[in-house]
Amino acid sequence: MTTKKTPAWLTVSADRVTVTLSKPTELNSVKVDTVSLRSPTVRDIRAAQQGAGDDDEQRELNLFASLAEVSAKDLEGLALKDYTRLQTAYFRLVQDDDV
């Protein structure tokens, strides 16, 4: 069995992940170098789906924005490398502990 090493830019706790960005960016009109995502609820997932219809990318943006408590437009301004880090962090947050 292989264990995935946690990247240096990622901090994981039971109900939250924090991503260190590759470069500071502005979220909620504040320059930040980290983004935290809280653990999602079923309500979060349903709300993200309702706001996006059949658009998978928009659904993910809506969900991440809700979990980070920022606007989807702010997340759209992230460097692709940092958005990919958010995706990795999210999947690490929701994976089963046995994996």
FENTARA-V156981 format. One line per field, one symbol per residue. ss: DSSP state (H for helix, E for strand, L for the rest). phi: phi as a letter, one per 40 degrees, with the letter a starting at -180 (. if undefined). Layout:
ss = ???
phi = ???
This chain:
ss = LLLLLLLLLEEEELLEEEEEEEEEEEELLEEEEEEEEELLLHHHHHHHHHLLLLLHHHHHHHHHHHHHLLLHHHHHLLLHHHHHHHHHHHHHHHLLLLL
phi = .bbccccccbbbbcbabbbcccadacbfgbcbbbbbbcccbdddcccccccbgcccccccddccccccfbcccccccccddccccccccdccccccccc
